[in-house]
Amino acid sequence: MKNNPSLKGLLIAVVAFIVAFGIYFLFLAKKNYYVVDNPTPDTFYYKINNGSEGVIAGGQTVPVDLDKGKNSIKVFDRNKKLLFDSAFEVNKVRGLINIAHQDYYINDQYYGYNLKKDSLLLALDKTIIDGKPYYGGARRFSKLYTDDFYYNVNEDYDKLIKNIQQVESRSKIFRKQDYLNYYKEYYKF
């Protein structure tokens, strides 16, 4: 075969394209999964969709398999006494089951060029936590299930901003104490 520069260029471009996608899917792509979270010191047992029994210790987050659509969960205390039997609807590719019905806060973090963080925070709603106002419009959540967030409790916000030409936001769900710690660290009033 003759030395064809066009063919070499095409092969190099195809290999570079495949390597770029491989790096993205191995290291950069965000994994989609559902979790059961327990911010309390108590231990709970649970059965999702009448499957095998799972156990979650205090302060633990456990990944679980859920189907899109209707799902059910039975939750038992450490003595295996039934606490509740409930159903919930799964619509998105990631979600959190609040097994102890504790307070969580869903916060939006804004990214972008020329973002004036302080004036943006003051323009958003205040959230009252333990009688104190917190700026930024975090939404309180204490129901059984939510999928109204982008980053789960065991994930951090992006350190790298991918598109800085426009202002955009990403939401993250926090346990109550984790949100208060994040707020004190991130927002300096």
BAVEX-521460 format. One record per atom (N, C-alpha, C, O, CB): chain; x, y, z. Coordinates in Angstrom, 2 decimals. Glycine has a CB too. Layout:
# residues N
mol|u|v|w
A|X|Y|Z
...
//
This chain:
# residues 189
mol|u|v|w
A|0.83|-1.17|0.00
A|0.00|0.00|0.00
A|0.88|1.24|0.00
A|1.93|1.28|0.65
A|-0.95|-0.01|1.21
A|0.46|2.22|-0.72
A|1.19|3.46|-0.90
A|1.09|4.34|0.35
A|0.06|4.29|1.04
A|0.67|4.21|-2.14
A|2.09|5.11|0.65
A|2.10|6.04|1.78
A|1.12|7.17|1.49
A|1.43|8.09|0.73
A|3.53|6.59|2.04
A|-0.07|7.10|2.11
A|-1.12|8.07|1.84
A|-1.29|8.99|3.06
A|-1.77|8.53|4.10
A|-2.46|7.36|1.50
A|-0.90|10.27|2.96
A|-1.01|11.18|4.12
A|-2.45|11.41|4.57
A|-2.69|11.59|5.76
A|-0.38|12.52|3.77
A|-3.40|11.40|3.66
A|-4.80|11.60|4.05
A|-5.30|10.45|4.90
A|-6.01|10.67|5.88
A|-5.68|11.75|2.80
A|-4.93|9.22|4.55
A|-5.33|8.05|5.32
A|-4.68|8.07|6.70
A|-5.34|7.76|7.70
A|-4.96|6.76|4.57
A|-3.40|8.43|6.78
A|-2.72|8.55|8.07
A|-3.41|9.59|8.96
A|-3.63|9.34|10.14
A|-1.24|8.92|7.87
A|-3.74|10.72|8.39
A|-4.42|11.78|9.15
A|-5.77|11.33|9.66
A|-6.13|11.61|10.80
A|-4.60|13.03|8.28
A|-6.52|10.60|8.81
A|-7.81|10.08|9.23
A|-7.66|9.08|10.37
A|-8.40|9.14|11.34
A|-8.53|9.43|8.04
A|-6.70|8.17|10.26
A|-6.48|7.18|11.31
A|-6.05|7.83|12.62
A|-6.51|7.42|13.69
A|-5.43|6.17|10.87
A|-5.20|8.84|12.57
A|-4.77|9.55|13.78
A|-5.96|10.26|14.42
A|-6.11|10.25|15.64
A|-3.65|10.58|13.44
A|-6.81|10.88|13.60
A|-7.99|11.57|14.12
A|-8.96|10.59|14.77
A|-9.52|10.88|15.83
A|-8.70|12.34|12.99
A|-9.17|9.43|14.16
A|-10.08|8.42|14.72
A|-9.53|7.90|16.06
A|-10.28|7.77|17.02
A|-10.27|7.25|13.72
A|-8.23|7.60|16.11
A|-7.62|7.13|17.35
A|-7.71|8.19|18.44
A|-8.03|7.87|19.59
A|-6.14|6.73|17.12
A|-7.45|9.46|18.11
A|-7.55|10.55|19.09
A|-8.98|10.68|19.60
A|-9.21|10.93|20.78
A|-7.07|11.88|18.47
A|-9.95|10.53|18.70
A|-11.36|10.62|19.07
A|-11.73|9.50|20.04
A|-12.41|9.75|21.04
A|-12.26|10.54|17.81
A|-11.29|8.28|19.77
A|-11.59|7.14|20.63
A|-10.91|7.30|21.99
A|-11.52|6.99|23.02
A|-11.13|5.82|19.96
A|-9.67|7.77|22.01
A|-8.96|7.99|23.28
A|-9.66|9.08|24.10
A|-9.80|8.93|25.32
A|-7.49|8.39|23.01
A|-10.10|10.16|23.45
A|-10.80|11.23|24.17
A|-12.09|10.73|24.81
A|-12.36|11.04|25.96
A|-11.11|12.39|23.22
A|-12.88|9.96|24.08
A|-14.11|9.40|24.65
A|-13.80|8.41|25.76
A|-14.52|8.37|26.76
A|-14.95|8.73|23.56
A|-12.76|7.62|25.61
A|-12.36|6.69|26.67
A|-12.00|7.41|27.95
A|-12.42|7.00|29.03
A|-11.19|5.83|26.21
A|-11.22|8.48|27.84
A|-10.85|9.27|29.02
A|-12.10|9.87|29.66
A|-12.24|9.85|30.88
A|-9.86|10.40|28.64
A|-13.00|10.39|28.83
A|-14.23|10.99|29.36
A|-15.04|9.96|30.13
A|-15.43|10.22|31.27
A|-15.07|11.59|28.23
A|-15.31|8.82|29.54
A|-16.18|7.84|30.19
A|-15.52|7.17|31.39
A|-16.21|6.76|32.32
A|-16.60|6.80|29.19
A|-14.19|7.04|31.39
A|-13.52|6.42|32.52
A|-13.32|7.37|33.70
A|-13.42|6.96|34.85
A|-12.19|5.88|32.08
A|-13.03|8.65|33.41
A|-12.62|9.56|34.48
A|-13.55|10.74|34.71
A|-13.65|11.22|35.84
A|-11.28|10.07|34.19
A|-14.23|11.23|33.69
A|-14.97|12.48|33.82
A|-16.49|12.33|33.87
A|-17.17|13.18|34.44
A|-14.62|13.37|32.71
A|-17.01|11.30|33.29
A|-18.46|11.14|33.21
A|-19.05|10.92|34.61
A|-18.50|10.18|35.42
A|-18.83|9.95|32.28
A|-20.16|11.58|34.86
A|-20.84|11.46|36.15
A|-21.67|10.18|36.16
A|-22.47|9.94|35.25
A|-21.74|12.70|36.42
A|-21.49|9.38|37.19
A|-22.23|8.12|37.32
A|-23.64|8.42|37.83
A|-23.83|9.28|38.69
A|-21.48|7.13|38.27
A|-24.60|7.72|37.30
A|-25.99|7.86|37.73
A|-26.36|6.68|38.62
A|-26.22|5.53|38.22
A|-26.96|7.96|36.51
A|-26.83|6.98|39.83
A|-27.22|5.92|40.74
A|-28.16|6.47|41.81
A|-28.27|7.69|41.98
A|-25.98|5.27|41.40
A|-28.82|5.57|42.51
A|-29.74|5.90|43.58
A|-29.11|5.48|44.90
A|-28.35|4.52|44.95
A|-31.13|5.21|43.37
A|-29.44|6.21|45.98
A|-28.88|5.86|47.29
A|-29.97|5.88|48.36
A|-30.98|6.58|48.24
A|-27.75|6.83|47.66
A|-29.72|5.10|49.40
A|-30.46|5.18|50.66
A|-29.51|5.86|51.62
A|-28.36|5.45|51.75
A|-30.94|3.74|51.19
A|-29.99|6.91|52.31
A|-29.12|7.66|53.22
A|-29.71|7.68|54.62
A|-30.93|7.79|54.80
A|-28.91|9.10|52.71
A|-28.84|7.56|55.61
A|-29.24|7.56|57.01
A|-28.34|8.51|57.79
A|-27.24|8.13|58.18
A|-29.17|6.13|57.61
A|-28.79|9.76|58.03
A|-27.96|10.70|58.78
A|-28.04|10.53|60.30
A|-27.33|11.22|61.03
A|-28.35|12.10|58.42
A|-28.89|9.65|60.78
A|-29.08|9.46|62.23
A|-28.08|8.43|62.76
A|-27.43|7.74|61.97
A|-30.53|9.01|62.54
A|-27.95|8.32|64.08
A|-27.07|7.26|64.64
A|-27.74|5.89|64.68
A|-27.10|4.91|65.05
A|-26.64|7.65|66.05
A|-29.02|5.80|64.31
A|-29.77|4.54|64.38
A|-29.45|3.63|63.19
A|-29.00|4.09|62.14
A|-31.27|4.82|64.43
A|-29.70|2.34|63.37
A|-29.56|1.35|62.30
A|-30.95|0.97|61.82
A|-31.87|0.77|62.62
A|-28.78|0.09|62.79
A|-31.11|0.87|60.49
A|-32.39|0.49|59.90
A|-32.19|-0.69|58.96
A|-31.12|-0.86|58.36
A|-33.02|1.68|59.15
A|-33.24|-1.49|58.85
A|-33.30|-2.55|57.85
A|-34.35|-2.13|56.83
A|-35.31|-1.45|57.18
A|-33.63|-3.96|58.49
A|-34.17|-2.53|55.57
A|-35.15|-2.13|54.55
A|-35.24|-3.20|53.47
A|-34.31|-3.97|53.25
A|-34.76|-0.78|53.93
A|-36.39|-3.21|52.81
A|-36.63|-4.06|51.64
A|-37.21|-3.16|50.55
A|-38.22|-2.50|50.76
A|-37.59|-5.27|51.97
A|-36.55|-3.15|49.40
A|-37.04|-2.35|48.27
A|-37.66|-3.30|47.26
A|-37.04|-4.28|46.84
A|-35.88|-1.51|47.62
A|-38.90|-3.00|46.88
A|-39.66|-3.81|45.90
A|-39.70|-5.29|46.29
A|-39.60|-6.16|45.43
A|-39.04|-3.66|44.51
A|-39.85|-5.56|47.59
A|-39.90|-6.93|48.14
A|-38.69|-7.77|47.75
A|-38.78|-8.99|47.61
A|-41.16|-7.62|47.67
A|-37.55|-7.11|47.59
A|-36.30|-7.81|47.27
A|-35.60|-8.25|48.54
A|-36.24|-8.42|49.58
A|-35.37|-6.92|46.43
A|-34.31|-8.43|48.44
A|-33.55|-8.88|49.61
A|-33.44|-7.75|50.63
A|-33.55|-6.56|50.31
A|-32.14|-9.37|49.18
A|-33.23|-8.16|51.87
A|-33.17|-7.19|52.96
A|-31.81|-6.49|52.96
A|-30.77|-7.13|52.81
A|-33.42|-7.87|54.31
A|-31.84|-5.17|53.14
A|-30.62|-4.39|53.25
A|-30.54|-3.79|54.64
A|-31.55|-3.64|55.33
A|-30.57|-3.28|52.18
A|-29.34|-3.45|55.05
A|-29.13|-2.82|56.35
A|-28.31|-1.56|56.14
A|-27.38|-1.53|55.34
A|-28.42|-3.80|57.35
A|-28.68|-0.51|56.87
A|-27.95|0.75|56.78
A|-27.68|1.24|58.19
A|-28.60|1.46|58.98
A|-28.74|1.81|55.95
A|-26.40|1.41|58.50
A|-25.98|1.88|59.82
A|-26.09|3.40|59.88
A|-26.31|4.06|58.87
A|-24.54|1.42|60.13
A|-25.94|3.93|61.06
A|-26.00|5.37|61.25
A|-24.90|6.09|60.48
A|-23.74|5.66|60.50
A|-25.90|5.71|62.71
A|-25.26|7.18|59.80
A|-24.30|7.97|59.05
A|-23.88|7.37|57.72
A|-22.94|7.87|57.10
A|-23.11|8.19|59.87
A|-24.52|6.33|57.28
A|-24.10|5.60|56.08
A|-24.96|5.98|54.88
A|-26.13|6.33|55.01
A|-24.17|4.10|56.32
A|-24.36|5.89|53.70
A|-25.05|6.05|52.42
A|-24.80|4.79|51.61
A|-23.65|4.38|51.42
A|-24.56|7.34|51.64
A|-25.89|4.15|51.13
A|-25.78|2.87|50.44
A|-26.39|2.99|49.05
A|-27.55|3.40|48.93
A|-26.47|1.74|51.24
A|-25.65|2.64|47.98
A|-26.25|2.63|46.65
A|-27.25|1.48|46.51
A|-27.01|0.39|47.01
A|-25.16|2.53|45.57
A|-28.36|1.74|45.81
A|-29.40|0.72|45.61
A|-29.85|0.74|44.15
A|-29.66|1.73|43.44
A|-30.60|0.96|46.56
A|-30.45|-0.36|43.73
A|-31.03|-0.46|42.39
A|-32.52|-0.15|42.47
A|-33.24|-0.74|43.26
A|-30.79|-1.88|41.78
A|-32.96|0.78|41.65
A|-34.37|1.13|41.56
A|-34.80|1.10|40.10
A|-34.00|1.30|39.20
A|-34.65|2.52|42.18
A|-36.09|0.84|39.90
A|-36.66|0.88|38.56
A|-37.34|2.23|38.36
A|-37.86|2.82|39.30
A|-37.67|-0.29|38.33
A|-37.33|2.71|37.12
A|-38.12|3.91|36.83
A|-39.59|3.55|37.00
A|-40.01|2.44|36.66
A|-37.83|4.46|35.39
A|-40.36|4.50|37.52
A|-41.77|4.25|37.78
A|-42.00|4.00|39.26
A|-41.26|4.50|40.10
A|-42.27|3.05|36.96
A|-43.03|3.22|39.57
A|-43.41|2.96|40.97
A|-42.45|1.98|41.63
A|-42.07|0.96|41.05
A|-44.85|2.42|41.04
A|-42.07|2.32|42.86
A|-41.24|1.46|43.69
A|-41.83|1.45|45.09
A|-42.60|2.34|45.46
A|-39.75|1.95|43.70
A|-41.47|0.43|45.88
A|-41.96|0.38|47.26
A|-40.79|0.08|48.18
A|-39.79|-0.51|47.79
A|-43.08|-0.70|47.42
A|-40.96|0.50|49.43
A|-39.93|0.24|50.44
A|-40.61|-0.07|51.77
A|-41.59|0.57|52.15
A|-38.96|1.46|50.59
A|-40.06|-1.06|52.46
A|-40.47|-1.37|53.83
A|-39.25|-1.09|54.70
A|-38.14|-1.54|54.41
A|-40.97|-2.87|53.97
A|-39.47|-0.34|55.77
A|-38.37|0.04|56.65
A|-38.65|-0.50|58.05
A|-39.75|-0.36|58.59
A|-38.18|1.59|56.69
A|-37.61|-1.13|58.64
A|-37.70|-1.74|59.96
A|-36.64|-1.12|60.87
A|-35.59|-0.69|60.41
A|-37.51|-3.28|59.86
A|-36.93|-1.08|62.18
A|-35.94|-0.58|63.13
A|-34.92|-1.69|63.43
A|-34.96|-2.75|62.80
A|-36.62|-0.10|64.45
A|-34.03|-1.45|64.37
A|-32.97|-2.44|64.65
A|-33.52|-3.73|65.25
A|-32.84|-4.76|65.22
A|-31.93|-1.84|65.59
A|-34.74|-3.69|65.81
A|-35.39|-4.89|66.34
A|-36.27|-5.56|65.29
A|-37.02|-6.49|65.60
A|-36.23|-4.55|67.58
A|-36.18|-5.09|64.05
A|-36.93|-5.60|62.90
A|-38.44|-5.40|63.04
A|-39.23|-6.18|62.52
A|-36.63|-7.08|62.70
A|-38.80|-4.34|63.76
A|-40.21|-3.94|63.87
A|-40.50|-2.99|62.71
A|-39.75|-2.03|62.49
A|-40.52|-3.27|65.27
A|-41.58|-3.24|61.97
A|-41.93|-2.43|60.81
A|-42.21|-0.99|61.22
A|-43.07|-0.74|62.07
A|-43.15|-3.03|60.07
A|-41.49|-0.04|60.63
A|-41.71|1.37|60.89
A|-42.69|1.96|59.88
A|-43.62|2.68|60.25
A|-40.39|2.14|60.85
A|-42.47|1.65|58.60
A|-43.41|2.09|57.57
A|-43.23|1.28|56.30
A|-42.17|0.72|56.04
A|-43.23|3.58|57.28
A|-44.30|1.25|55.53
A|-44.35|0.58|54.23
A|-44.88|1.64|53.28
A|-46.02|2.08|53.42
A|-45.27|-0.75|54.25
A|-44.08|2.05|52.32
A|-44.48|3.18|51.49
A|-44.09|2.95|50.02
A|-43.26|2.11|49.70
A|-43.83|4.47|52.01
A|-44.73|3.73|49.16
A|-44.43|3.68|47.72
A|-43.94|5.06|47.27
A|-44.28|6.08|47.88
A|-45.68|3.23|46.90
A|-43.15|5.07|46.21
A|-42.65|6.33|45.67
A|-42.42|6.16|44.18
A|-42.31|5.04|43.67
A|-41.35|6.77|46.38
A|-42.35|7.28|43.49
A|-42.22|7.31|42.03
A|-40.82|7.76|41.65
A|-40.35|8.80|42.13
A|-43.28|8.24|41.39
A|-40.13|7.01|40.79
A|-38.80|7.36|40.31
A|-38.94|7.85|38.87
A|-39.46|7.15|38.01
A|-37.82|6.13|40.40
A|-38.46|9.08|38.62
A|-38.56|9.67|37.29
A|-37.21|9.97|36.65
A|-37.12|10.02|35.42
A|-39.35|10.93|37.37
A|-36.17|10.16|37.44
A|-34.87|10.59|36.91
A|-33.82|9.50|37.10
A|-34.12|8.42|37.60
A|-34.42|11.89|37.58
A|-32.58|9.80|36.71
A|-31.52|8.79|36.71
A|-30.72|8.74|38.01
A|-29.84|7.89|38.16
A|-30.58|9.04|35.58
A|-31.01|9.64|38.95
A|-30.37|9.59|40.27
A|-31.38|10.06|41.30
A|-32.25|10.88|40.99
A|-29.07|10.46|40.31
A|-31.28|9.54|42.52
A|-32.24|9.91|43.55
A|-31.76|9.49|44.93
A|-30.78|8.76|45.07
A|-33.59|9.30|43.27
A|-32.49|9.97|45.97
A|-32.13|9.70|47.34
A|-33.37|9.26|48.11
A|-34.42|9.91|48.04
A|-31.49|10.93|48.00
A|-33.24|8.15|48.84
A|-34.29|7.69|49.74
A|-33.91|8.14|51.15
A|-32.88|7.74|51.68
A|-34.47|6.12|49.67
A|-34.76|8.98|51.73
A|-34.57|9.53|53.06
A|-35.21|8.57|54.06
A|-36.36|8.75|54.46
A|-35.18|10.99|53.18
A|-34.48|7.56|54.44
A|-35.03|6.45|55.22
A|-35.48|6.88|56.61
A|-36.38|6.26|57.18
A|-34.01|5.34|55.34
A|-34.88|7.93|57.17
A|-35.20|8.37|58.53
A|-36.08|9.62|58.54
A|-36.38|10.15|59.62
A|-33.93|8.64|59.30
A|-36.51|10.09|57.38
A|-37.34|11.31|57.26
A|-36.71|12.50|57.97
A|-37.41|13.27|58.64
A|-38.74|11.05|57.82
A|-35.41|12.66|57.82
A|-34.70|13.79|58.40
A|-34.70|14.97|57.42
A|-35.10|14.82|56.26
A|-33.25|13.40|58.77
A|-34.24|16.14|57.89
A|-34.17|17.32|57.03
A|-32.94|17.27|56.14
A|-31.82|17.03|56.60
A|-34.15|18.60|57.88
A|-33.17|17.51|54.86
A|-32.11|17.67|53.87
A|-32.33|19.01|53.21
A|-33.44|19.56|53.25
A|-32.11|16.50|52.81
A|-31.28|19.55|52.61
A|-31.39|20.83|51.92
A|-30.80|20.69|50.53
A|-29.69|20.19|50.35
A|-30.67|21.96|52.72
A|-31.57|21.15|49.54
A|-31.14|21.11|48.15
A|-30.70|22.53|47.79
A|-31.51|23.46|47.80
A|-32.27|20.58|47.18
A|-29.43|22.68|47.48
A|-28.83|23.99|47.23
A|-28.37|24.11|45.78
A|-27.85|23.15|45.21
A|-27.65|24.22|48.19
A|-28.57|25.27|45.20
A|-28.08|25.55|43.85
A|-26.80|26.37|43.95
A|-26.76|27.40|44.62
A|-29.14|26.31|43.01
A|-25.75|25.89|43.28
A|-24.51|26.65|43.19
A|-24.41|27.17|41.77
A|-24.60|26.42|40.81
A|-23.26|25.79|43.58
A|-24.10|28.45|41.64
A|-24.06|29.10|40.33
A|-22.63|29.22|39.85
A|-21.71|29.52|40.62
A|-24.72|30.48|40.38
A|-22.45|28.97|38.54
A|-21.17|29.06|37.88
A|-21.29|30.07|36.75
A|-22.39|30.29|36.23
A|-20.70|27.67|37.35
A|-20.20|30.67|36.36
A|-20.24|31.51|35.18
A|-19.31|32.70|35.26
A|-18.68|32.97|36.28
A|-21.63|31.98|34.96
A|-19.24|33.38|34.16
A|-18.38|34.55|33.99
A|-19.07|35.77|34.59
A|-20.27|35.96|34.40
A|-18.04|34.78|32.49
A|-18.32|36.59|35.31
A|-18.84|37.82|35.94
A|-19.99|37.54|36.89
A|-20.93|38.33|36.97
A|-19.29|38.81|34.88
A|-19.92|36.46|37.60
A|-20.97|36.11|38.55
A|-20.72|36.87|39.85
A|-19.67|36.72|40.47
A|-21.01|34.57|38.79
A|-21.68|37.66|40.25
A|-21.59|38.41|41.50
A|-22.32|37.61|42.57
A|-23.53|37.74|42.75
A|-22.19|39.87|41.35
A|-21.56|36.78|43.26
A|-22.12|35.80|44.19
A|-22.92|36.46|45.32
A|-24.01|35.99|45.65
A|-21.01|34.94|44.77
A|-22.40|37.54|45.91
A|-23.08|38.16|47.05
A|-24.43|38.75|46.67
A|-25.41|38.56|47.38
A|-22.20|39.23|47.66
A|-24.49|39.47|45.56
A|-25.77|40.08|45.16
A|-26.76|39.00|44.71
A|-27.96|39.15|44.90
A|-25.56|41.12|44.03
A|-26.26|37.92|44.11
A|-27.13|36.81|43.72
A|-27.74|36.15|44.95
A|-28.94|35.84|44.96
A|-26.34|35.78|42.89
A|-26.94|35.93|45.98
A|-27.44|35.30|47.20
A|-28.53|36.14|47.86
A|-29.53|35.61|48.34
A|-26.30|35.07|48.19
A|-28.32|37.46|47.88
A|-29.31|38.33|48.51
A|-30.60|38.39|47.71
A|-31.67|38.62|48.28
A|-28.75|39.72|48.69
A|-30.52|38.17|46.40
A|-31.72|38.21|45.55
A|-32.55|36.92|45.69
A|-33.75|36.94|45.45
A|-31.32|38.41|44.08
A|-31.91|35.83|46.07
A|-32.62|34.56|46.24
A|-33.32|34.53|47.59
A|-33.04|35.36|48.46
A|-31.66|33.36|46.10
A|-34.21|33.57|47.76
A|-34.95|33.44|49.03
A|-34.02|33.10|50.18
A|-32.90|32.63|49.99
A|-36.03|32.38|48.91
A|-34.52|33.36|51.38
A|-33.83|32.95|52.60
A|-34.44|31.64|53.08
A|-35.64|31.40|52.91
A|-33.92|34.05|53.70
A|-33.62|30.80|53.66
A|-34.07|29.57|54.27
A|-33.83|29.70|55.77
A|-32.74|30.07|56.20
A|-33.33|28.31|53.67
A|-34.83|29.40|56.56
A|-34.70|29.48|58.01
A|-34.38|28.08|58.55
A|-35.15|27.14|58.37
A|-36.01|30.04|58.67
A|-33.22|27.97|59.20
A|-32.80|26.70|59.80
A|-32.50|26.98|61.27
A|-31.64|27.79|61.60
A|-31.53|26.10|59.06
A|-33.21|26.30|62.15
A|-33.06|26.47|63.59
A|-33.19|27.94|64.00
A|-32.48|28.41|64.89
A|-31.71|25.93|64.05
A|-34.10|28.67|63.35
A|-34.37|30.06|63.69
A|-33.42|31.08|63.09
A|-33.60|32.28|63.30
A|-34.35|30.21|65.14
A|-32.42|30.64|62.34
A|-31.46|31.55|61.72
A|-31.70|31.61|60.22
A|-31.96|30.58|59.60
A|-30.01|31.11|62.01
A|-31.61|32.81|59.61
A|-31.78|32.91|58.15
A|-30.47|32.55|57.42
A|-29.38|32.94|57.82
A|-32.22|34.34|57.76
A|-30.63|31.79|56.35
A|-29.51|31.43|55.48
A|-29.88|31.85|54.07
A|-30.93|31.48|53.55
A|-29.18|29.88|55.55
A|-29.00|32.64|53.45
A|-29.26|33.15|52.11
A|-28.90|32.11|51.07
A|-28.11|31.20|51.33
A|-28.48|34.44|51.86
A|-29.49|32.23|49.89
A|-29.16|31.34|48.79
A|-30.32|30.51|48.30
A|-30.22|29.87|47.25
A|-28.07|30.46|49.20
A|-31.42|30.50|49.03
A|-32.61|29.81|48.55
A|-32.57|28.30|48.59
A|-33.21|27.65|47.76
A|-32.87|30.22|47.18
A|-31.83|27.71|49.53
A|-31.82|26.25|49.65
A|-33.23|25.77|49.98
A|-33.95|26.41|50.75
A|-30.80|25.78|50.75
A|-33.61|24.64|49.40
A|-34.95|24.10|49.60
A|-34.89|22.95|50.62
A|-34.09|22.02|50.47
A|-35.55|23.61|48.24
A|-35.75|23.03|51.65
A|-35.81|21.99|52.68
A|-36.59|20.80|52.14
A|-37.59|20.95|51.43
A|-36.46|22.54|53.99
A|-36.12|19.61|52.47
A|-36.75|18.37|52.03
A|-36.71|17.38|53.18
A|-35.66|17.16|53.77
A|-36.04|17.79|50.75
A|-37.87|16.76|53.50
A|-37.88|15.74|54.55
A|-38.78|14.56|54.20
A|-39.10|13.75|55.08
A|-38.33|16.36|55.87
A|-39.20|14.45|52.96
A|-40.06|13.34|52.54
A|-39.23|12.10|52.29
A|-38.01|12.10|52.51
A|-40.86|13.71|51.27
A|-39.87|11.04|51.84
A|-39.20|9.75|51.65
A|-38.22|9.75|50.48
A|-37.13|9.20|50.60
A|-40.23|8.67|51.45
A|-38.60|10.34|49.35
A|-37.78|10.22|48.14
A|-37.72|11.54|47.39
A|-38.72|12.26|47.31
A|-38.32|9.11|47.23
A|-36.56|11.84|46.83
A|-36.43|12.97|45.92
A|-35.40|12.65|44.84
A|-34.44|11.91|45.06
A|-36.03|14.25|46.68
A|-35.64|13.22|43.66
A|-34.66|13.15|42.58
A|-34.47|14.54|41.98
A|-34.09|14.68|40.82
A|-35.11|12.13|41.48
A|-34.73|15.57|42.78
A|-34.68|16.96|42.34
A|-33.31|17.58|42.62
A|-33.23|18.65|43.22
A|-35.77|17.77|43.04
A|-32.24|16.92|42.19
A|-30.89|17.43|42.40
A|-29.96|16.82|41.36
A|-30.33|15.88|40.65
A|-30.38|17.11|43.84
A|-28.76|17.38|41.26
A|-27.76|16.87|40.32
A|-26.66|16.09|41.05
A|-26.27|15.01|40.60
A|-27.15|18.02|39.52
A|-26.17|16.63|42.17
A|-25.13|15.97|42.95
A|-25.75|15.34|44.20
A|-26.53|15.98|44.90
A|-24.00|16.97|43.34
A|-25.39|14.10|44.46
A|-25.94|13.37|45.60
A|-25.19|13.75|46.89
A|-24.22|14.51|46.84
A|-25.85|11.86|45.36
A|-25.64|13.23|48.03
A|-25.04|13.58|49.32
A|-23.57|13.18|49.42
A|-22.80|13.81|50.15
A|-25.82|12.93|50.44
A|-23.17|12.17|48.71
A|-21.79|11.68|48.78
A|-20.93|12.19|47.63
A|-19.87|11.63|47.37
A|-21.78|10.17|48.80
A|-21.37|13.25|46.93
A|-20.62|13.84|45.83
A|-20.37|15.32|46.11
A|-21.13|15.96|46.83
A|-21.37|13.66|44.49
A|-19.30|15.84|45.55
A|-18.98|17.25|45.68
A|-19.37|18.00|44.42
A|-19.54|17.40|43.35
A|-17.48|17.45|45.99
A|-19.51|19.32|44.55
A|-19.70|20.15|43.37
A|-18.47|20.05|42.48
A|-17.39|19.70|42.94
A|-19.96|21.63|43.77
A|-18.65|20.36|41.19
A|-17.52|20.37|40.25
A|-16.48|21.39|40.68
A|-16.82|22.53|41.03
A|-18.01|20.67|38.82
A|-15.24|20.99|40.65
A|-14.14|21.93|40.89
A|-13.80|22.67|39.59
A|-13.32|23.80|39.62
A|-12.89|21.20|41.44
A|-14.04|22.00|38.47
A|-13.73|22.53|37.16
A|-15.01|23.04|36.50
A|-16.00|22.31|36.42
A|-13.05|21.47|36.28
A|-14.99|24.27|36.05
A|-16.14|24.85|35.38
A|-15.98|24.62|33.89
A|-15.00|25.04|33.28
A|-16.28|26.39|35.71
A|-16.96|23.94|33.29
A|-16.83|23.53|31.90
A|-17.21|24.63|30.91
A|-16.60|24.72|29.85
A|-17.68|22.32|31.65
A|-18.19|25.46|31.24
A|-18.65|26.50|30.32
A|-18.80|27.79|31.11
A|-19.75|27.94|31.88
A|-20.00|26.11|29.62
A|-17.88|28.73|30.92
A|-17.94|29.95|31.72
A|-18.52|31.12|30.94
A|-18.49|32.25|31.43
A|-16.56|30.30|32.20
A|-19.05|30.89|29.75
A|-19.60|31.98|28.96
A|-20.99|32.39|29.44
A|-21.42|33.51|29.17
A|-19.67|31.58|27.50
A|-21.68|31.52|30.13
A|-23.02|31.84|30.61
A|-23.14|31.40|32.06
A|-22.40|30.53|32.52
A|-24.11|31.17|29.73
A|-24.08|32.00|32.78
A|-24.32|31.62|34.17
A|-25.23|30.41|34.17
A|-26.29|30.41|33.54
A|-24.94|32.81|34.98
A|-24.82|29.38|34.88
A|-25.64|28.17|35.02
A|-25.51|27.68|36.45
A|-24.62|28.10|37.19
A|-25.22|27.07|34.01
A|-26.40|26.79|36.83
A|-26.36|26.29|38.20
A|-26.42|24.77|38.22
A|-26.89|24.13|37.28
A|-27.52|26.88|39.02
A|-25.94|24.22|39.32
A|-26.04|22.80|39.60
A|-26.56|22.66|41.02
A|-26.15|23.41|41.92
A|-24.66|22.06|39.41
A|-27.46|21.71|41.22
A|-28.03|21.52|42.56
A|-27.42|20.30|43.23
A|-27.06|19.32|42.57
A|-29.56|21.38|42.47
A|-27.31|20.39|44.54
A|-26.76|19.30|45.36
A|-27.63|19.13|46.59
A|-28.12|20.11|47.15
A|-25.27|19.58|45.76
A|-27.82|17.90|46.99
A|-28.58|17.63|48.20
A|-27.60|17.42|49.35
A|-26.61|16.70|49.22
A|-29.51|16.39|48.03
A|-27.89|18.06|50.48
A|-27.04|17.99|51.67
A|-27.85|17.48|52.85
A|-29.04|17.75|52.96
A|-26.43|19.37|52.00
A|-27.19|16.73|53.73
A|-27.74|16.50|55.05
A|-27.73|17.86|55.75
A|-26.98|18.76|55.37
A|-26.93|15.41|55.86
A|-28.56|18.02|56.77
A|-28.69|19.32|57.43
A|-27.34|19.84|57.94
A|-26.97|20.97|57.62
A|-29.68|19.23|58.60
A|-26.61|19.05|58.70
A|-25.34|19.52|59.26
A|-24.30|19.74|58.17
A|-23.50|20.67|58.27
A|-24.81|18.52|60.29
A|-24.31|18.92|57.14
A|-23.38|19.12|56.02
A|-23.66|20.43|55.31
A|-22.73|21.12|54.90
A|-23.47|17.95|55.03
A|-24.95|20.78|55.16
A|-25.30|22.05|54.52
A|-24.82|23.23|55.38
A|-24.27|24.20|54.85
A|-26.82|22.15|54.29
A|-25.03|23.15|56.69
A|-24.58|24.24|57.56
A|-23.06|24.40|57.49
A|-22.57|25.53|57.47
A|-25.03|23.99|59.01
A|-22.32|23.30|57.46
A|-20.86|23.36|57.32
A|-20.45|23.94|55.98
A|-19.55|24.78|55.90
A|-20.24|21.96|57.50
A|-21.11|23.50|54.91
A|-20.83|24.01|53.57
A|-21.11|25.52|53.51
A|-20.32|26.28|52.94
A|-21.67|23.26|52.51
A|-22.21|25.93|54.07
A|-22.61|27.35|54.04
A|-21.56|28.21|54.75
A|-21.17|29.25|54.23
A|-23.98|27.54|54.71
A|-21.10|27.76|55.92
A|-20.10|28.53|56.67
A|-18.78|28.62|55.91
A|-18.10|29.64|55.95
A|-19.86|27.91|58.04
A|-18.42|27.54|55.22
A|-17.15|27.52|54.49
A|-17.22|28.30|53.17
A|-16.29|29.02|52.82
A|-16.74|26.08|54.21
A|-18.32|28.15|52.46
A|-18.42|28.71|51.10
A|-18.84|30.16|51.09
A|-18.33|30.95|50.29
A|-19.39|27.91|50.28
A|-19.77|30.54|51.97
A|-20.29|31.90|52.00
A|-19.71|32.63|53.20
A|-20.00|32.27|54.35
A|-21.84|31.91|52.04
A|-18.92|33.62|52.96
A|-18.29|34.39|54.03
A|-19.00|35.74|54.13
A|-18.72|36.65|53.36
A|-16.76|34.57|53.76
A|-19.92|35.87|55.09
A|-20.63|37.14|55.30
A|-19.97|37.93|56.41
A|-20.41|39.03|56.74
A|-22.12|36.90|55.62
//
